[in-house]
Amino acid sequence: MSRKTRFRIVPLSEVPTDGILGFPMTCDEKRRLLGQYDDATLAFSNAVQELRRGIGTSAKDEYERLERISTEARDRSEQTRLALEQHIAVHRC
């Protein structure tokens, strides 16, 4: 009999940070940055899904619009990740 293990993807901001499970305590700024990163990565994922749906079915102008939105979402995700990493490096939390 095989058992399937089910995994659930959770935003980083929902990962326990109480020290009980070995995660360090975190500060309010880190929580805020994690929330921004969660939002940005979700927006990027959604934009890429829309772009994929448009491949071969959208007019060129519409596809270029979706591509621009996806690129902007990727850039925003990268910016929020860098801000989070910088905070962690400086604040050590």
C-alpha positions in Angstrom: 0.0 0.0 0.0 1.5 3.3 -1.0 1.1 6.5 1.0 1.2 9.9 -0.7 2.7 12.7 1.2 0.9 16.0 0.6 2.8 19.2 0.8 1.3 22.7 1.0 3.1 25.7 -0.2 2.9 28.5 2.4 4.0 32.1 2.2 7.3 32.8 4.0 5.5 35.1 6.3 3.5 32.1 7.7 6.6 30.1 8.5 6.9 29.8 12.3 9.4 32.1 13.8 8.9 31.4 17.5 12.2 29.6 18.1 10.5 26.4 19.2 11.0 24.8 15.8 14.5 26.2 15.4 13.6 29.4 13.5 15.1 32.6 14.9 12.9 35.3 16.3 12.1 38.0 13.7 11.4 41.7 13.9 8.4 43.7 12.6 10.4 45.0 9.7 11.3 41.5 8.6 7.7 40.5 8.8 6.7 43.5 6.7 9.4 42.7 4.1 8.4 39.0 4.0 4.8 40.1 3.4 5.9 42.3 0.5 8.0 39.5 -0.9 5.1 37.0 -0.6 2.8 39.5 -2.5 5.4 40.2 -5.2 6.2 36.6 -5.9 2.4 35.7 -6.1 1.9 38.6 -8.5 4.8 37.4 -10.6 3.5 33.9 -10.6 0.0 35.1 -11.7 1.5 37.3 -14.4 3.5 34.4 -15.8 0.4 32.2 -15.9 -1.5 34.9 -17.8 1.5 35.2 -20.2 1.5 31.5 -20.8 -2.2 31.4 -21.5 -1.6 34.1 -24.1 1.0 32.2 -26.1 -0.3 31.5 -29.6 -3.8 32.8 -28.8 -3.3 36.5 -28.1 -2.9 39.3 -30.6 0.7 40.7 -30.7 -0.2 43.8 -28.8 -2.0 41.9 -26.1 0.9 39.4 -25.8 3.4 42.3 -25.5 1.2 43.9 -22.8 1.2 40.6 -20.8 4.9 40.2 -21.3 5.5 43.8 -20.0 3.4 43.1 -16.9 5.3 39.8 -16.3 8.6 41.6 -16.6 7.5 44.3 -14.2 6.3 41.8 -11.7 9.6 39.8 -11.9 11.5 43.0 -11.3 9.3 43.9 -8.3 9.8 40.4 -6.9 13.6 40.7 -7.3 13.5 44.2 -5.6 11.6 42.9 -2.6 13.8 39.8 -2.3 16.9 42.0 -2.3 15.4 44.3 0.3 14.6 41.3 2.5 18.1 39.9 2.1 19.7 43.3 2.9 17.6 43.6 6.0 18.6 40.1 7.2 22.3 40.8 6.6 22.3 44.2 8.4 19.8 43.4 11.2 20.8 39.7 11.6 17.3 38.6 12.3 
